[in-house]
Amino acid sequence: MSKLKKHGFLLSTSAKLRFFSSSTTAAIALEPHGHEQNPINPQAPMQTVPDCQFTRSVDPKFIISSLLSCRNIFQIRQVHAQIVASGTLTNLIVANKLLYIYALHKALTDAHALFNGMKERDSVSWSVMVGGFSKVGDFINCFETFREFIRCGMQLDSYTLPFVIRACRDRKDIVMGRLIHDIVLKSGLDIDQFVCAALVDMYAKCKVIDDARQLFDQMPTRDLVTWTVMIGACAESGNANESWDLFERMRGEGVVLDNMAMVSVVYACAKLGSIHKARLVHDFLTRNKFLLDVILGTAVIDMYAKCGSIDSAREIFDRMRQKNVISWSAMIAAYGYHGQGKKALDLFPMMLSSRVLPNRITFVSLLYACSHTGLVEEGLRLFSSMWDDFAVRPDVKHYTCMVDLLGRAGRLDEALKLIESMSVEKDEGLWGALLGACRIHKNVDLAEMAAKSLLELQPQNPGHYVLLSNIYANAGRWQDVAKIRDLMTRRRLKKIPGWTWIEVENKIHQFSVGDSTHPRSEEIYRMLVSLSEKLELAGYIPDTNFELHDVDEEVKVGNLYSHSEKLAIAFGLIATPEGTHIRIMKNLRVCGDCHSFIKHVSAITRRVIIVRDANRFHHFEGGACSCRDYW
């Protein structure tokens, strides 16, 4: 406990107990019915523990009851002094309960002084101290106390180990986590359900999903919390399909799910983007009579919105009996990334009339909606009102939305002035928004400045290099393109490949650019040839500015026709009945040529095509897009 001693954390136990005994007991003896002045605040009455005048012979159950009735640290110290006076501190059960109450009230100075003075300690004593330090975020003393626990030769148990494992989780310290895992294996507690569940949670939060899954699969029994953690971890790491498989497995094994488990399932479904699975989950909730409370209801809103059904999301929102600021913010955000900025803004006065005050998340959602629908003046007014009307101080996310808003509108000078004037720390999202605006408006000089700041913050993100390379390519600066690609090669960075998914008959089909691996590839390419002839008559002209390679125009046109989103749509046209909606999802931003292509396809085929890309949703119908070409 060197750190504690260094900071004067530890008082001598006898001195501390003399203080408690003399001051507190004397106060009670002298004025049993009155109020003693508080030494910290002379004007405040001294708070005493009701009905706890101890006699010389005290029942430990009565002491424990008195401890449990304490509401603040002063009352705990009063009971502590009376325990010392009555001589019952030698009772290990009483001492442990006092230790626990101190830790519960985060009074770790008092807890540790008591712990150091205890002549007898058991595993409960050590568990309370390890857990107490862990809960207040004092991980160094948590680990040091655990080390002393091991050195004293006591048997490890399933109470102390989960606390120290959770400390590794909260620190995201995978090195220490693996060391603790080794200790678990040596102690033979690797089959204990609680210890294993804590390890799974630790590995999952440290994003070591393979180890978490391996440990999960080896567990002889799993509780609901472990299932919930594993489902959420898989979804968070991009393995939403595994989350769905786990959900199916849970149902097969007869595990009874609660609301929190369903929140993880709903979250995973939102990541999948499958409207079919979203409806299956909603049906499951309805059949099993789950109450759509604020947390679960908000998750379902988000799920439907991210699976492309904004109408279903609004229906759930309207049916929720209780809504908090997160529920309102989720619905506002949903309208925003579906390109319905006006509807997003219309919700704001409704929210205020419901006596729900906005928070930072609300304003991020509102400003995002403005930036993606070109509502510049509305966005400026909202940004100004944040502090003036609602005392919400703008952070870097709000500034990022404003830079995006001004940048998309072509007001790059204003965006740059805002960046230069802001007092909060700039991050990669902010510079990325400026760089994206430079791409739209082909401002190479400003793009270079933004890219320099961006690459200083995230030198290992290949997306930043690709975006700058694309800006150079659009300007015809092929030598600079070559330099960026050479820099990526030297830094061993690779461009993230583009993928597009489409769900047909409850099965996910995946396409990459130029893909010919699909069983129906020949039909798909024939459909593309047929479409190209009809599109040409309808006025579609391939925009080769989006094929950023220094090659002939004819080659560029050929490359454009094999983009993954076009292959997915062609498959959708041959694999789904006429008149049904086609829903696709892409991991990157849809390119401008594909956007134009899909608009024309929606007109000539009379199909509604819903595209979810990395940034937002596009709803194509009758030759128009919900974004109104502002994206």
C-alpha positions as CSV (number, residue, x, y, z in Angstrom):
1,M,0.0,0.0,0.0
2,S,2.9,2.3,-0.7
3,K,0.7,4.8,-2.6
4,L,-1.7,5.1,0.3
5,K,1.1,5.7,2.7
6,K,2.8,8.2,0.4
7,H,-0.3,10.5,0.4
8,G,-0.9,10.2,4.1
9,F,-3.9,8.1,3.4
10,L,-3.5,5.9,6.5
11,L,-4.0,7.1,10.0
12,S,-2.9,4.8,12.9
13,T,-5.9,2.6,13.7
14,S,-5.7,3.3,17.4
15,A,-5.6,7.0,16.9
16,K,-8.6,6.9,14.6
17,L,-10.6,4.7,16.9
18,R,-9.7,7.0,19.9
19,F,-11.1,9.9,17.8
20,F,-14.3,8.0,17.1
21,S,-14.7,6.8,20.6
22,S,-14.0,10.1,22.4
23,S,-15.8,12.6,20.1
24,T,-18.8,10.6,19.0
25,T,-19.6,8.7,22.3
26,A,-19.0,11.9,24.3
27,A,-21.4,13.8,22.1
28,I,-24.1,11.2,22.6
29,A,-23.5,11.0,26.4
30,L,-23.5,14.8,27.0
31,E,-26.5,15.7,24.8
32,P,-28.6,12.6,24.2
33,H,-31.6,14.7,23.1
34,G,-30.0,17.8,21.7
35,H,-27.8,18.8,18.8
36,E,-24.0,19.0,19.0
37,Q,-22.3,21.5,16.7
38,N,-20.8,19.9,13.6
39,P,-17.0,20.6,13.7
40,I,-17.1,21.0,9.9
41,N,-20.0,23.4,9.9
42,P,-20.8,25.0,13.3
43,Q,-24.2,26.1,12.1
44,A,-25.4,22.7,11.1
45,P,-26.9,20.3,13.6
46,M,-25.1,17.1,14.3
47,Q,-26.8,14.0,12.8
48,T,-27.0,11.0,15.0
49,V,-28.0,7.5,14.4
50,P,-31.6,7.0,15.6
51,D,-32.3,4.3,18.3
52,C,-28.8,3.0,18.6
53,Q,-27.8,3.7,22.2
54,F,-25.6,0.6,22.8
55,T,-25.5,-1.2,26.1
56,R,-22.5,-2.9,27.4
57,S,-23.8,-6.3,26.1
58,V,-24.7,-5.8,22.5
59,D,-26.3,-8.3,20.1
60,P,-24.3,-8.3,16.8
61,K,-27.6,-8.5,14.9
62,F,-28.6,-5.2,16.5
63,I,-25.3,-3.6,15.5
64,I,-25.6,-4.8,11.9
65,S,-29.1,-3.4,11.8
66,S,-27.8,0.0,13.0
67,L,-25.1,0.0,10.4
68,L,-27.6,-0.8,7.6
69,S,-29.7,2.1,8.8
70,C,-26.8,4.6,8.4
71,R,-27.4,7.2,5.7
72,N,-24.1,9.0,5.7
73,I,-20.5,8.7,6.7
74,F,-20.9,10.6,10.0
75,Q,-23.6,8.2,11.2
76,I,-21.3,5.2,10.2
77,R,-18.5,6.7,12.3
78,Q,-20.9,7.1,15.3
79,V,-21.8,3.4,15.1
80,H,-18.1,2.6,14.7
81,A,-17.3,4.4,17.9
82,Q,-20.0,2.7,19.7
83,I,-18.8,-0.7,18.4
84,V,-15.4,0.0,19.8
85,A,-16.8,1.2,23.1
86,S,-18.9,-2.0,23.4
87,G,-15.9,-4.3,22.6
88,T,-17.7,-6.0,19.7
89,L,-15.2,-5.0,17.0
90,T,-13.4,-8.3,17.6
91,N,-16.5,-10.1,16.2
92,L,-15.4,-10.8,12.6
93,I,-19.0,-10.6,11.2
94,V,-19.5,-7.2,12.8
95,A,-16.1,-5.9,11.6
96,N,-16.7,-7.2,8.0
97,K,-20.2,-5.5,8.0
98,L,-18.7,-2.2,9.2
99,L,-16.0,-2.6,6.5
100,Y,-18.6,-3.2,3.9
101,I,-20.7,-0.2,4.9
102,Y,-17.7,2.1,4.7
103,A,-16.9,0.7,1.2
104,L,-20.5,1.0,0.2
105,H,-20.4,4.8,1.0
106,K,-17.0,5.0,-0.8
107,A,-15.2,5.9,2.4
108,L,-12.1,4.0,1.5
109,T,-9.9,5.9,3.9
110,D,-12.0,4.7,6.8
111,A,-12.4,1.3,5.4
112,H,-8.6,0.8,4.9
113,A,-7.8,2.1,8.4
114,L,-10.3,-0.4,9.8
115,F,-8.9,-3.2,7.6
116,N,-5.3,-2.6,8.6
117,G,-6.3,-2.8,12.3
118,M,-8.2,-6.0,12.0
119,K,-6.4,-8.8,13.9
120,E,-8.5,-11.4,12.0
121,R,-9.5,-11.3,8.4
122,D,-11.3,-13.8,6.2
123,S,-12.0,-13.9,2.4
124,V,-15.0,-11.6,2.9
125,S,-12.7,-8.9,4.4
126,W,-10.3,-9.1,1.5
127,S,-13.2,-9.2,-1.0
128,V,-14.7,-6.0,0.4
129,M,-11.4,-4.1,0.1
130,V,-10.6,-5.3,-3.4
131,G,-14.1,-4.6,-4.5
132,G,-14.2,-1.2,-2.7
133,F,-11.1,0.0,-4.5
134,S,-12.3,-1.3,-7.8
135,K,-15.7,0.4,-7.6
136,V,-14.2,3.8,-6.9
137,G,-11.7,3.4,-9.8
138,D,-8.6,3.1,-7.5
139,F,-7.2,0.3,-9.6
140,I,-3.6,0.5,-8.3
141,N,-4.7,-0.2,-4.7
142,C,-7.2,-2.8,-5.9
143,F,-4.4,-4.8,-7.6
144,E,-2.0,-4.2,-4.6
145,T,-4.6,-5.4,-2.1
146,F,-5.3,-8.5,-4.3
147,R,-1.5,-9.2,-4.4
148,E,-1.4,-9.1,-0.6
149,F,-4.4,-11.4,-0.5
150,I,-2.5,-14.0,-2.6
151,R,0.7,-13.5,-0.6
152,C,-1.0,-14.2,2.7
153,G,-1.8,-17.7,1.5
154,M,-5.6,-17.5,1.7
155,Q,-7.8,-19.6,-0.6
156,L,-9.0,-17.7,-3.6
157,D,-12.7,-17.6,-4.0
158,S,-15.5,-16.6,-6.4
159,Y,-16.2,-13.4,-4.5
160,T,-12.8,-11.7,-4.7
161,L,-11.7,-12.7,-8.2
162,P,-14.6,-11.2,-10.1
163,F,-13.8,-7.8,-8.5
164,V,-10.2,-7.8,-9.7
165,I,-11.3,-9.1,-13.1
166,R,-13.7,-6.2,-13.4
167,A,-11.0,-3.8,-12.5
168,C,-9.0,-5.2,-15.5
169,R,-12.2,-4.8,-17.6
170,D,-12.7,-1.2,-16.6
171,R,-9.1,-0.3,-17.2
172,K,-9.2,-2.3,-20.5
173,D,-5.9,-3.8,-19.2
174,I,-5.7,-7.1,-21.2
175,V,-2.1,-7.8,-19.9
176,M,-3.2,-7.8,-16.3
177,G,-6.4,-9.6,-17.3
178,R,-4.5,-12.5,-18.8
179,L,-2.3,-12.6,-15.6
180,I,-5.4,-12.9,-13.5
181,H,-6.8,-15.5,-15.9
182,D,-3.6,-17.6,-15.2
183,I,-4.2,-17.3,-11.5
184,V,-7.7,-18.5,-12.0
185,L,-6.5,-21.5,-13.9
186,K,-3.9,-22.4,-11.2
187,S,-6.5,-22.0,-8.5
188,G,-9.0,-24.4,-10.2
189,L,-11.7,-21.8,-10.4
190,D,-11.9,-21.8,-14.2
191,I,-15.1,-23.8,-13.9
192,D,-16.8,-21.4,-11.5
193,Q,-19.7,-19.7,-13.2
194,F,-19.2,-16.3,-11.7
195,V,-15.5,-16.2,-12.3
196,C,-15.9,-17.3,-15.9
197,A,-18.7,-14.8,-16.5
198,A,-16.4,-12.0,-15.3
199,L,-13.6,-13.2,-17.6
200,V,-15.9,-13.3,-20.6
201,D,-17.0,-9.8,-19.8
202,M,-13.4,-8.6,-19.3
203,Y,-12.2,-10.1,-22.7
204,A,-15.3,-8.7,-24.4
205,K,-14.8,-5.2,-23.1
206,C,-11.1,-5.4,-24.1
207,K,-12.3,-6.3,-27.6
208,V,-10.5,-9.7,-27.5
209,I,-13.7,-11.4,-28.9
210,D,-12.1,-14.7,-29.9
211,D,-10.9,-15.4,-26.3
212,A,-14.2,-14.3,-24.9
213,R,-16.1,-16.6,-27.2
214,Q,-13.8,-19.5,-26.6
215,L,-14.2,-19.1,-22.8
216,F,-18.0,-18.7,-23.2
217,D,-18.2,-21.9,-25.3
218,Q,-16.2,-23.9,-22.6
219,M,-18.5,-22.8,-19.7
220,P,-20.5,-25.8,-18.4
221,T,-23.3,-23.5,-17.4
222,R,-24.1,-19.8,-18.4
223,D,-26.2,-17.3,-16.6
224,L,-28.4,-14.7,-18.4
225,V,-25.8,-12.0,-17.8
226,T,-23.1,-13.9,-19.6
227,W,-25.3,-14.6,-22.6
228,T,-26.2,-10.9,-22.7
229,V,-22.5,-9.8,-22.5
230,M,-21.5,-12.2,-25.3
231,I,-24.4,-11.1,-27.6
232,G,-23.5,-7.4,-27.1
233,A,-19.8,-8.0,-27.5
234,C,-20.2,-9.8,-30.8
235,A,-22.5,-7.0,-32.1
236,E,-20.1,-4.3,-30.9
237,S,-17.1,-6.0,-32.7
238,G,-18.9,-6.2,-36.0
239,N,-20.1,-9.8,-35.7
240,A,-23.8,-9.1,-35.5
241,N,-24.5,-12.4,-37.3
242,E,-22.9,-14.3,-34.4
243,S,-25.1,-12.3,-32.0
244,W,-28.1,-13.5,-33.9
245,D,-26.9,-17.1,-33.8
246,L,-26.4,-16.8,-30.0
247,F,-30.0,-15.4,-29.6
248,E,-31.3,-18.4,-31.5
249,R,-29.2,-20.7,-29.4
250,M,-30.5,-19.1,-26.2
251,R,-34.1,-19.7,-27.3
252,G,-33.2,-23.3,-28.2
253,E,-31.8,-24.0,-24.8
254,G,-34.8,-22.5,-23.1
255,V,-33.1,-19.5,-21.5
256,V,-35.6,-17.0,-20.3
257,L,-34.6,-13.5,-21.5
258,D,-35.2,-10.3,-19.6
259,N,-35.4,-6.7,-20.8
260,M,-31.7,-6.1,-20.6
261,A,-30.9,-9.2,-22.6
262,M,-33.4,-8.2,-25.3
263,V,-31.8,-4.7,-25.5
264,S,-28.6,-6.5,-26.5
265,V,-30.5,-8.6,-29.1
266,V,-32.2,-5.5,-30.5
267,Y,-28.9,-3.7,-30.7
268,A,-27.4,-6.6,-32.6
269,C,-30.3,-6.6,-35.0
270,A,-29.8,-2.9,-35.6
271,K,-26.2,-3.6,-36.6
272,L,-27.4,-6.3,-39.0
273,G,-29.7,-3.9,-40.8
274,S,-32.1,-6.8,-41.6
275,I,-35.8,-5.7,-41.6
276,H,-36.9,-9.3,-41.6
277,K,-35.0,-10.0,-38.4
278,A,-36.2,-6.7,-36.9
279,R,-39.8,-7.9,-37.3
280,L,-38.9,-11.3,-35.9
281,V,-37.5,-9.7,-32.8
282,H,-40.5,-7.3,-32.5
283,D,-42.8,-10.3,-32.8
284,F,-40.8,-12.1,-30.1
285,L,-41.2,-9.1,-27.8
286,T,-44.9,-9.0,-28.4
287,R,-45.6,-12.7,-28.0
288,N,-43.6,-12.8,-24.7
289,K,-45.4,-9.7,-23.4
290,F,-42.2,-7.6,-22.9
291,L,-43.0,-4.1,-21.7
292,L,-41.5,-1.5,-24.0
293,D,-40.1,0.6,-21.2
294,V,-37.9,3.6,-21.9
295,I,-34.7,1.6,-22.5
296,L,-36.1,-1.3,-24.5
297,G,-38.5,0.9,-26.4
298,T,-35.8,3.3,-27.4
299,A,-33.6,0.4,-28.6
300,V,-36.5,-0.8,-30.8
301,I,-36.9,2.7,-32.3
302,D,-33.2,2.6,-33.1
303,M,-33.4,-0.9,-34.5
304,Y,-36.3,-0.2,-36.9
305,A,-34.7,3.1,-38.0
306,K,-31.4,1.4,-38.8
307,C,-33.1,-1.4,-40.6
308,G,-34.7,1.1,-43.0
309,S,-38.2,1.4,-41.6
310,I,-38.6,4.9,-40.3
311,D,-42.4,4.6,-40.2
312,S,-42.2,1.5,-37.9
313,A,-39.7,3.4,-35.7
314,R,-42.2,6.3,-35.4
315,E,-45.0,3.9,-34.6
316,I,-43.1,2.5,-31.7
317,F,-42.2,6.0,-30.5
318,D,-45.8,7.1,-30.5
319,R,-46.9,4.0,-28.6
320,M,-44.4,4.4,-25.8
321,R,-46.1,5.6,-22.6
322,Q,-43.0,7.0,-21.1
323,K,-40.2,8.8,-23.1
324,N,-37.1,10.3,-21.8
325,V,-34.5,12.6,-23.4
326,I,-32.8,9.6,-25.0
327,S,-36.1,8.4,-26.6
328,W,-36.7,11.8,-28.1
329,S,-33.1,12.1,-29.3
330,A,-33.2,8.7,-30.9
331,M,-36.3,9.5,-32.9
332,I,-34.8,12.9,-34.0
333,A,-31.6,11.2,-35.0
334,A,-33.6,8.6,-37.0
335,Y,-35.3,11.3,-39.1
336,G,-31.9,12.9,-39.5
337,Y,-30.1,10.0,-41.0
338,H,-33.1,9.1,-43.2
339,G,-32.9,12.6,-44.7
340,Q,-36.1,13.9,-43.2
341,G,-34.6,17.0,-41.5
342,K,-37.9,18.9,-41.3
343,K,-39.6,16.1,-39.4
344,A,-36.6,15.9,-37.0
345,L,-36.9,19.6,-36.2
346,D,-40.7,19.3,-35.8
347,L,-40.1,16.9,-32.9
348,F,-38.1,19.4,-31.0
349,P,-40.9,21.7,-29.9
350,M,-43.1,18.6,-29.2
351,M,-40.3,17.4,-26.9
352,L,-40.2,20.7,-25.0
353,S,-43.9,20.8,-24.7
354,S,-43.7,17.4,-23.0
355,R,-41.4,19.0,-20.4
356,V,-38.4,17.0,-21.5
357,L,-35.3,19.2,-21.6
358,P,-32.7,18.6,-24.3
359,N,-29.2,17.4,-23.6
360,R,-26.0,17.2,-25.6
361,I,-27.2,14.1,-27.5
362,T,-30.4,15.9,-28.5
363,F,-28.4,18.7,-30.1
364,V,-26.0,16.4,-31.9
365,S,-29.1,14.7,-33.4
366,L,-30.7,18.0,-34.4
367,L,-27.5,19.5,-35.9
368,Y,-26.8,16.2,-37.7
369,A,-30.3,16.4,-39.2
370,C,-29.7,20.0,-40.3
371,S,-26.4,19.2,-41.9
372,H,-27.7,16.3,-44.0
373,T,-30.7,18.2,-45.3
374,G,-29.1,21.7,-45.9
375,L,-31.0,23.5,-43.2
376,V,-28.1,25.9,-42.5
377,E,-30.0,28.8,-40.9
378,E,-32.0,26.4,-38.6
379,G,-28.7,24.7,-37.6
380,L,-27.1,28.0,-36.8
381,R,-30.0,29.1,-34.6
382,L,-30.0,25.8,-32.8
383,F,-26.3,25.9,-32.2
384,S,-26.7,29.4,-30.7
385,S,-29.6,28.4,-28.5
386,M,-27.7,25.5,-26.9
387,W,-26.0,27.6,-24.3
388,D,-28.2,30.7,-24.4
389,D,-31.5,29.0,-23.9
390,F,-30.7,25.5,-22.5
391,A,-27.3,25.9,-20.8
392,V,-25.8,23.0,-22.8
393,R,-22.2,23.7,-23.5
394,P,-21.1,22.7,-27.1
395,D,-18.5,20.0,-27.3
396,V,-16.4,18.8,-30.2
397,K,-19.3,16.7,-31.6
398,H,-21.5,19.8,-31.9
399,Y,-18.7,21.7,-33.6
400,T,-18.2,18.8,-35.9
401,C,-21.8,18.9,-37.0
402,M,-21.5,22.7,-37.5
403,V,-18.4,22.3,-39.7
404,D,-20.2,19.6,-41.6
405,L,-23.3,21.8,-42.0
406,L,-21.3,24.9,-43.2
407,G,-18.9,22.8,-45.3
408,R,-21.7,20.9,-47.2
409,A,-23.3,24.2,-48.0
410,G,-20.1,25.5,-49.5
411,R,-19.4,27.9,-46.7
412,L,-15.9,26.6,-46.2
413,D,-14.4,29.9,-44.9
414,E,-17.0,30.1,-42.2
415,A,-16.3,26.5,-41.3
416,L,-12.6,27.2,-41.0
417,K,-13.2,30.3,-38.9
418,L,-15.4,28.2,-36.5
419,I,-12.6,25.7,-36.1
420,E,-10.0,28.4,-35.4
421,S,-12.3,30.1,-32.8
422,M,-13.3,27.0,-30.9
423,S,-11.8,26.4,-27.4
424,V,-12.5,22.7,-27.1
425,E,-9.9,20.1,-28.3
426,K,-10.2,19.3,-32.0
427,D,-10.5,15.6,-32.9
428,E,-10.3,13.4,-36.0
429,G,-14.1,13.7,-36.6
430,L,-13.9,17.5,-36.9
431,W,-11.1,17.5,-39.4
432,G,-12.7,14.6,-41.2
433,A,-15.9,16.7,-41.7
434,L,-13.8,19.5,-43.1
435,L,-12.0,17.1,-45.5
436,G,-15.3,15.7,-46.6
437,A,-16.6,19.1,-47.4
438,C,-13.4,19.9,-49.4
439,R,-14.1,16.7,-51.5
440,I,-17.6,17.9,-52.3
441,H,-16.5,21.4,-53.3
442,K,-13.0,20.4,-54.7
443,N,-11.0,22.7,-52.5
444,V,-7.6,21.1,-52.7
445,D,-5.6,23.6,-50.6
446,L,-7.9,23.4,-47.7
447,A,-8.1,19.7,-48.0
448,E,-4.3,19.4,-47.7
449,M,-4.5,21.5,-44.5
450,A,-7.3,19.3,-43.0
451,A,-5.6,16.1,-44.1
452,K,-2.3,17.2,-42.3
453,S,-4.1,17.6,-39.0
454,L,-6.1,14.5,-39.5
455,L,-3.1,12.3,-40.2
456,E,-1.3,13.6,-37.2
457,L,-4.2,12.4,-35.1
458,Q,-4.9,9.1,-36.9
459,P,-1.8,8.1,-39.0
460,Q,-3.0,4.5,-39.2
461,N,-6.5,5.1,-40.6
462,P,-6.4,4.2,-44.4
463,G,-9.7,6.0,-45.0
464,H,-8.1,9.4,-44.6
465,Y,-5.4,8.7,-47.2
466,V,-8.0,7.4,-49.6
467,L,-10.1,10.5,-49.2
468,L,-7.2,12.8,-49.9
469,S,-6.1,10.6,-52.8
470,N,-9.6,10.9,-54.3
471,I,-9.5,14.7,-54.0
472,Y,-6.2,14.8,-55.9
473,A,-7.6,12.4,-58.5
474,N,-10.6,14.6,-59.1
475,A,-8.2,17.5,-59.6
476,G,-6.2,15.4,-62.1
477,R,-3.1,15.6,-59.8
478,W,-2.0,12.0,-60.5
479,Q,1.5,12.5,-59.2
480,D,0.1,13.4,-55.8
481,V,-2.2,10.4,-56.0
482,A,0.8,8.2,-56.6
483,K,2.6,9.8,-53.6
484,I,-0.3,9.1,-51.3
485,R,-0.6,5.5,-52.5
486,D,3.2,5.0,-52.0
487,L,2.9,6.4,-48.5
488,M,0.1,3.9,-47.7
489,T,2.3,1.1,-49.1
490,R,5.3,2.1,-46.9
491,R,3.0,2.4,-43.8
492,R,1.5,-1.0,-44.7
493,L,-2.0,0.5,-45.0
494,K,-4.7,-1.0,-47.3
495,K,-7.9,0.5,-48.5
496,I,-11.0,-0.9,-46.9
497,P,-12.7,-2.9,-49.6
498,G,-16.3,-2.0,-50.4
499,W,-19.0,-4.6,-49.7
500,T,-22.7,-4.5,-50.4
501,W,-25.3,-6.8,-48.8
502,I,-28.9,-7.6,-49.8
503,E,-31.3,-9.8,-48.0
504,V,-33.5,-12.1,-50.2
505,E,-35.8,-14.8,-48.7
506,N,-34.2,-14.4,-45.3
507,K,-30.7,-15.0,-46.6
508,I,-27.9,-12.4,-46.8
509,H,-26.1,-12.1,-50.2
510,Q,-22.7,-10.2,-50.3
511,F,-21.1,-8.5,-53.3
512,S,-17.8,-6.8,-53.9
513,V,-16.7,-4.7,-56.9
514,G,-16.4,-6.9,-60.0
515,D,-17.8,-9.9,-58.1
516,S,-18.4,-13.0,-60.2
517,T,-18.6,-15.6,-57.3
518,H,-22.4,-15.5,-56.9
519,P,-24.2,-18.6,-58.2
520,R,-26.4,-16.3,-60.3
521,S,-23.6,-14.1,-61.6
522,E,-24.4,-14.6,-65.3
523,E,-28.0,-13.5,-64.7
524,I,-26.8,-10.6,-62.7
525,Y,-24.5,-9.3,-65.4
526,R,-27.2,-9.9,-68.1
527,M,-29.5,-7.8,-66.0
528,L,-26.9,-5.0,-65.8
529,V,-26.5,-5.0,-69.6
530,S,-30.3,-4.8,-70.0
531,L,-30.4,-2.0,-67.5
532,S,-27.6,0.0,-69.1
533,E,-29.5,0.0,-72.4
534,K,-32.7,1.3,-70.8
535,L,-30.9,3.8,-68.6
536,E,-29.1,5.3,-71.5
537,L,-32.5,5.9,-73.2
538,A,-33.7,7.4,-69.9
539,G,-30.8,9.9,-69.9
540,Y,-28.3,8.3,-67.5
541,I,-24.7,9.1,-68.3
542,P,-22.0,7.3,-66.3
543,D,-20.0,9.8,-64.3
544,T,-16.4,8.7,-64.7
545,N,-15.2,11.3,-62.2
546,F,-16.0,8.7,-59.6
547,E,-13.7,6.1,-61.1
548,L,-10.5,7.5,-59.7
549,H,-7.9,5.7,-61.7
550,D,-5.6,7.1,-64.4
551,V,-7.0,4.9,-67.2
552,D,-9.1,5.3,-70.4
553,E,-12.7,6.5,-70.2
554,E,-13.9,3.2,-71.7
555,V,-12.2,1.2,-68.9
556,K,-13.6,3.6,-66.3
557,V,-17.2,3.1,-67.6
558,G,-16.7,-0.7,-67.4
559,N,-15.4,-0.4,-63.9
560,L,-18.3,1.7,-62.8
561,Y,-20.9,-0.9,-64.0
562,S,-19.4,-3.5,-61.7
563,H,-19.6,-1.5,-58.4
564,S,-20.9,-3.7,-55.6
565,E,-24.2,-1.8,-55.0
566,K,-25.1,-2.1,-58.7
567,L,-24.5,-5.9,-58.6
568,A,-26.7,-6.2,-55.5
569,I,-29.5,-4.2,-57.0
570,A,-29.4,-6.2,-60.2
571,F,-29.6,-9.4,-58.1
572,G,-32.5,-7.9,-56.2
573,L,-34.4,-7.2,-59.4
574,I,-34.1,-10.8,-60.6
575,A,-34.6,-12.5,-57.2
576,T,-37.6,-10.5,-55.8
577,P,-41.2,-10.1,-57.0
578,E,-42.0,-7.0,-59.0
579,G,-43.2,-4.1,-57.0
580,T,-41.4,-5.2,-53.7
581,H,-38.9,-2.9,-52.1
582,I,-35.2,-3.6,-52.6
583,R,-33.0,-3.0,-49.5
584,I,-29.3,-3.0,-49.6
585,M,-26.5,-2.0,-47.2
586,K,-23.0,-0.8,-47.9
587,N,-20.0,-0.6,-45.6
588,L,-18.7,2.6,-47.3
589,R,-20.3,5.8,-48.6
590,V,-22.2,5.2,-51.8
591,C,-20.4,6.9,-54.8
592,G,-22.0,9.7,-56.8
593,D,-22.3,7.7,-60.0
594,C,-24.1,4.8,-58.1
595,H,-26.4,7.4,-56.6
596,S,-27.4,8.7,-60.0
597,F,-27.7,5.1,-61.3
598,I,-30.0,4.0,-58.5
599,K,-32.3,7.0,-59.1
600,H,-32.8,6.1,-62.7
601,V,-33.3,2.4,-61.9
602,S,-36.0,3.3,-59.4
603,A,-37.8,5.2,-62.2
604,I,-37.6,2.6,-65.0
605,T,-38.3,-0.4,-62.8
606,R,-40.9,1.4,-60.5
607,R,-39.3,0.0,-57.5
608,V,-38.5,1.6,-54.1
609,I,-34.8,1.1,-53.4
610,I,-33.6,1.7,-49.8
611,V,-29.8,2.1,-49.4
612,R,-28.0,2.2,-46.1
613,D,-24.4,3.3,-46.5
614,A,-21.8,4.2,-43.9
615,N,-23.3,7.7,-43.2
616,R,-27.1,7.6,-43.8
617,F,-30.1,6.2,-45.6
618,H,-31.2,7.0,-49.1
619,H,-34.8,6.2,-50.2
620,F,-35.1,6.1,-54.0
621,E,-38.5,6.2,-55.6
622,G,-39.7,7.4,-59.0
623,G,-36.3,8.8,-60.0
624,A,-35.7,10.9,-56.9
625,C,-33.9,10.3,-53.6
626,S,-34.9,11.4,-50.1
627,C,-31.7,13.3,-49.7
628,R,-32.6,15.6,-52.6
629,D,-29.0,15.1,-53.8
630,Y,-27.8,16.9,-50.7
631,W,-25.4,14.3,-49.2
